[in-house]
Amino acid sequence: MWNDIKQTLRPALVSLALFTVLLGLVYPAAMIALAAVLPHPAPTDLVGQPFDDPAYIWGRTSAVSYNAMASGGTNAGPTGFIDDKGHLGPNKTLTDAVSARIAALHEVDPDNTAPVPVDLVTSSASGLDPDISPAAAYHQAARVAKLRGTTRENVVVIIDGVLEERFLGVIGERRVNVVRLNRALDAAFPRLK
């Protein structure tokens, strides 16, 4: 019986030791060495940034001011309180924040009477999301074009150029990275002074 246990344990322990050395020491050391040798610029467009200048496309609001060290959302849902009759009522904090964002968008673009896309007035769960829907980008195209001295159609071409399709055609949603888009706008149509 003891021989059977030894025959079973020995390969398991050897495998454990081998993989501990390989995956716990050799692999991390190799990755650190490669990272030190290969160029690897930080991808700054993976975290959203606040844009409040009307000449830029605005992204989603952020509950943490896009601070990657404090990732988090508002956790505000559409319902918020129970009235004296026991009915669930709307979340005033959320409705006030949405109303304020809609007002800010109308203030900088009073001619735009189209409905505001929902992702322009709600926060992402992480507070770091750099992406908006194509509809949210197109909604702001005329305002940005006017402030950059170009046409809406030219801004739409830039939006279409950075638009990311669904992964494998089916996973996720089509999206526009706001940081990349605003960089492309600055390169193509510098902001008017």
Helices and strands as residue ranges (DSSP letters): H 2-21, I 22-26, H 27-37, G 44-46, G 68-70, E 79-82, E 88-90, H 92-108, G 118-120, E 131-132, H 134-139, H 141-148, H 152-162, E 163-164, E 175-177, H 178-188
